[in-house]
Amino acid sequence: MIDIHSHILPCVDDGSKSFDMSYNILSSCVAEGVSAIVCTPHQNSKVQNADALRGRFEEFKQRAENFPVKLYLGAEIYYFDGVVQALNEGRLLTLNDTRYVLVEFSTRNEMVYIPDAVYSLSVAGYKPIVAHAERYASYLDKSGYAEIKENGGLIQVNAPSFQIRERLKTIKYLLKRGMVDFIASDCHNDTSRGVDFSVAKNFVKRRHSRMYERFFGSYYDDFLNN
Ligand SMILES: [Fe+2]
């Protein structure tokens, strides 16, 4: 399986704090059956460090070459006005230089109507993936989630959210309607926010077995190579 949301790239954001920590995370990934990881450090209106991230990524890839995991570079972009221009100018990163963009929003306040943001990325030719979509339910209602999909957005949910009642409620709603595209770790370290897909896997196996292969199998293995 591919993990498309991971703060495993060392010493670039609030994620992994060292190469050693990143190796620990990689080991967990291997144990969990992850065969490909997109490194998605935070970028936002102030942090547009594409070149620096590319440099760190190349170094990490070389030093981690003994792990049986394919590594890609991307970013988790906090949406702001002007994100399309910054993407067009190469200051922000898409996933493996494709048109897929992992984009996040405030989890507390409605700074922007998410379906509108998704629309503006879609019409600019990008394929937005809404990061940890279950975390916006405090201000985004059900029709808002439907609108994300109508506007060309894909939906990613976090594996650890399967263990948090309120977030699981939103995930259940989305899963039932076939609206979830990706389940990712959003891991930040090798302890409290590590890689653990076990609860999510059990849930999907029990309640949505037909989708299991899609989330945890080889379904997406090539989607970043096209
Ligand atoms: Fe994240």
Residues whose N, C-alpha, C, O or C-beta is under 5 A from the ligand:
A	BS01	LIG	E76 D186
